Amino acid sequence: PVTDTTLQVRPWAARACLAGWLGVTVLGVILTGRTTPSAPGATGGAGDVALYQGIAERVAGGEPYYSAAVAEQLAHGYPTTPAMTVRPPTLTMMETLLGQFGLTVALVAVSLAAGLAVIFAMGRAGATRFELAVALIVLAAGSALAAVGPVAWFHDAWAGALLIGAVALYRPSRWWPSLLLALLATSIRALAVVFLLVMAGLAWRRRAELLGWLGGVVLAGLAYLGHAAAVASAQPDAPVPSQGWLQLGGWGFVLDSVRFSTMLSVLPAVVTAVAVPLALLGWFGTGTRGRPALALCLTLCVLSLVIGRPENSYWGLLYATLLLVGLAFAPRALTALWRSAVGGDSATPSDAQP
């Protein structure tokens, strides 16, 4: 079990953290003056939602998933190769079973369950009332967003809710429930494999756990190879290649992704520019217990600096709500860093995290 419940920060490191936080915040505020993309799938029937609905209708009519998916992507002007341009069939099968309304209800239920798991874990670890209140607001907003219009059609929303649950349930002494949820997330959105890799990295000193996470990576990889083979077998005579995702969107794309994937979308963009660095700082202030959440959010933020086109801002659904829970811990992080920076106490308690 984890015994390090206090974050130790040397004065020079505290000053560097505070300077970096202020610098990234200022950069974000400057970037808010540029034009931002519209929310994907929000206009007409030309977006991803129309694509997913078309695929589901074909499958409900008896057509095999992969031939239906490739045909609909061609009809909507989407690429069909490489394999990652086609989503796994899990969510479509759920929709054919539950219907559109049932799919939304199920996503709201999963989001609520994951949020309650986070609150329970925080309460058991001794979170303050303020921290619980902030986390509750963020998680409630995430659950409310899950009930909005087409959100349940986005694979990233499902994977994001499952990963919140995986983080909340994780314990070094009992990691397998977290692994199972993460594997379920990868069956819906392959990009969720990042969490498996992050957790394997964090568990490198605990052999049994490390092997468990690496085994999860192997299982997810084998499932993806099967998916890729099925996509290849359904390709038309002239496959349509993707234009690629290496766009170097930088910090602006990260902020866009978080803003359009949370209730921050109804607030001025400058709020997101301030909230995202503060949330990351908050997770940093949680020490050892908050490392899974910090590592996942930070890894996806870094990846978003270089990959993702403007219309892919919905990728933030994968981690944005979890990231913003870090706002609950920002006061303790700022207090500890300030005390250390000016030569005072360099320890901040970190026992109130999932």
N, C-alpha and C positions, 0 to 999 in steps of 0.2 A: 504493500500500500504506500501511497504518497505520504511522506512525512514533512516535506518542505511546504509549509503553509505561510511562509513569509518571504516576500520579495526583497532581496538585498540589492541596493543600487549604490554604487560608489558615486561620490560627488561629481567627478568629471563625466561619468556616464549619465547621471541625472541631468546635467546641463546640456549634454548632447541630445538627450531625448526631448527635452523641452524646446531646444532650438529647432530640432527637426519637426516637431509637432507644429510650432509656430510657422515654420517655413512652408510646410505642406498646406497648412490652412490658408496662408496668404496666397499661395499659388492657386488654390481652388477658388478663392474669392475672385482673383483676377480672371480665371477661366470662365466664370459664370457670365461674363459679358458676351461670350460667343454664342452663335446660333446652335441650339440643341435639336436633335432629331425628334420626330413625333413618336409617340408610344406605338410600338409594333402591334399590328393586329387590331388597332383601334378604329380604323376607317374602312368602311365598305366591306367587300368580300374578297379583297385582293391580298389580304395578309395571311399570316400563318394559320390563324384560326379557320379560315375558309378552307385551307389546304387540309387540315386535320379533320374537319367535318366531312369533307369530300371523301377522304380515305375511309372514315368510319362508315359512311353510307354505303360505299362499295363493299366493304367487308360484311356489313349487315345483310347485304344482298347476296352474299355467298361467294364473293370473289376472294381469292387468297390475298393475304395481307401485302406481301411484297410486290406482287404485280399491281395491286391497287395503289400502293404508295408511289411506285415509280410512275404509273400512268397519271396520277393526280399531280405529281410534281412537274411532269412535262406540261400538263394542261395549264398549270398556274405559272409557268415560266421559271420554275425552280430547277437547279441542277440535280443530277441523279448520281453523280460520282464525285469524290470518293464515297465510301460507305457511310461515313459520318454525316453526310447530307440527308440520310434517311434515318428517322428515329426508330428505336426498337418497337416491336408491336405491342408491348405491355399495356400502354395507356389506351390504345385503340380497342384492345380486347376488353378492358374495363368499361369503356364507354358503351360497347355493344351489349354488355351485360347489365349495366346500371342505367343507361340512358343519360342524356345531357344533364338533367336535373339531379339525378342520382350521383353523377360524377362530381358535381359541385358540392353536394352535401357531404360526399365522402372526403373530399379535399378539406372542407371546413372542419370535419371531425378529426382528421389526421392532424391538422394545424393546431386545433384546440388541445388535443392530447399531447402533442409535442410541447406546446407552451406550458401546459400544466406540469409536465415532467420537469421542465426547466425551473418553474417556480417552486416546485416541491424540493428539487435538489438544492436550490438557493436557500430555502427556508431551513432545511435540515442542516445546512452548513453554517447557519447563523447570519444570514444576510440582514442588513438593516431594513427598517421600514421604507426608507427612501429608495434603496436599491430594489426592493421588491416592487414598489409602486412603479418605478421607471420601467423595469423589465415587464411588468404586467401590461403597461400601456403599449409598449413596443410590440409585444406578442399578440395582444388583442387587436391591434391595428393590422398585424400580419394575417390573423385569422379573418378579419373583416374583409381584407383585400381578396382573400381566397374565394369569397362569396360574390365578388364583382364579375358580372358578365362572363367574358371568355377566359378568365384566368385559369380555370380548371383544365383547359385544353393545353396549357403549356407544361411540357415535361419538366422544365426547370422548377416550376412551382411545387410539383409533387416531390421531386428529389430534394428540394430545399427543406420542405417540411419534414421529410424523413431524416435528413441530416441533423436538423435541430434536435429531433428525438434521439438520434445516435449520440450526439454530444451530451445531452442531458443524462442519458443512461450509462455513459461510460464510467467505469472504475478500473484502475489497473488490476485489481483483484477479481473483477467480474466484467470482462470486456466483450464476451460473446454476444450479449443482446445488442450492443452497439454495432458489432460486426454484421449481424443479421440485418439490421435496419439499413446499414450502408450498402450491403449487397442488393437489397430490394431497391434502393435508390439507383444503383447502377443498372438495374434491369429496366428502368424507366428512362434514365438519362446517363449515357456512358461517361460523361464528364465527371460524374460523382466519384469515379475511381480516384480522383485527386485526394479525397478524404482517406481512402484506404492507404494510399502511399504516404500521406502525412502521418497517419497513425503508426504505420510501420516504422517510419523514421523516429517518432517519439518513443517507440517501444524497443529500440535497438539493444538496450541492456537487459531486457526481460525476454529470455529466449522463447518461452512458450507463447507469450503474447505476440512476439515478433513473427513467429511461424504462423500464427493464426491470421494476422493481417496480410502476410505475404501469400498465404493460401487463398485469402479472399481476392487478392490481386490476380492470382492465377485463374481462379474461377471466373472472375469478371472478364479476364482476357480471353478465356476459352469461349465464353458466351458471346463476346464481341466478334471473335473469329467466325463463329457460326452465323452471326448476323451479317457480317461482311460477305460471306459466301452466298447467303440468300439474296443479298442486294445485287451481287454480281450476276447471279443466275437470272435476275429479273430485268437486267439492263436491255434497253432497245438496241437496234443495230448501230445507232449513232448516239452513244451516251453524251449527256450534257455535263461538262466538267464545271466544278465550282471555281469561282474567281479567287478563292483563297480567303483566309482569315487573318493573315499577317498584315495588319493595318497600322500598327504603332499609334493607336489612338491616345495613348498616354493617360495621364491623370484625369483628363477631361472625360474620357470614356468610362473610367471607373465611377466617377461622380454621376454621369448620366445613367449608368447601369443601376446604381443604388437608388437614385431618385425615381426612375420609372418603374422600379420593382417594389416600391414601398409607398406608404401614404405621404411621404415627403413630396410626391409629385403634385400635391395640391398646395404646397408652400413655395415661396420664392426659392430659386436655385441656390442662393447664397446660404440658405439654411443647411442644405446638403453639404456644401463646401466646408462648413464649420463642423457639422455633425460627424462626418465620416472619419476625419483624423482624430476627433475626440473619442469616438467609439473604439478605434484601434488602440488608442492610448489607454482607455479603460480596460480593455482585455489584457493589455500588457501589464497593468497594475495588479492583475489577479494572481500573478506568479504561476506556480506549477499547476494548480488545479485548472486554470484557464488556458493552458497551453493548447489543447486540442482545438478550441474555438479560435484562438488567436492564430494558430498555425494554418488552419483551413482558410480563414478570412484573408489573412495576409498573402497566402499562396495564390488564391484566386484573384486578389487585387493585382498582384505582380503579373500574373498571366494576362490579365485584362489590359495591362499597359501596352502589350505588344500584339495581342490577338483580339479579333472581334471587330466587325464592321459596325457603323453607326446604327443600322437597323437591328443589330443583335443586342441592343441594350437590355432586352428581357432576360439575358443571361444572369443579371443580378438577382433574379428570383432564387437562384441556387444558394445564395449566401447573405443577401442584404438584411433580412430580418435578424438573423443570428448576429451579424455584425453590429447592428444598432442596439442589441441588448447590452453591448459593451458600454453604452452611455450610462448605464446604471452604476458602473464602477469607476467612471471618470473622476468624480470628486476624490475618492481615496487615492487614485493614481497621481493626480495633480498635487495633492497634499504631500504625499510621500516624496515625490520627485522634487518638489520645492524645498522641503525640509532637508533633503540630502544635498541639493544644489547649493544651499546657503550654509551647509556645514552642520545641519542638525541630524535628526533621526533618519536613518536610511532604510528603515524597514516599513513595509506596508502590509497589513494582514490580507491574506488572500484565501480565506476559508469560506467564502460565501458564494462560490461559483458552482455551476453544474459541471 
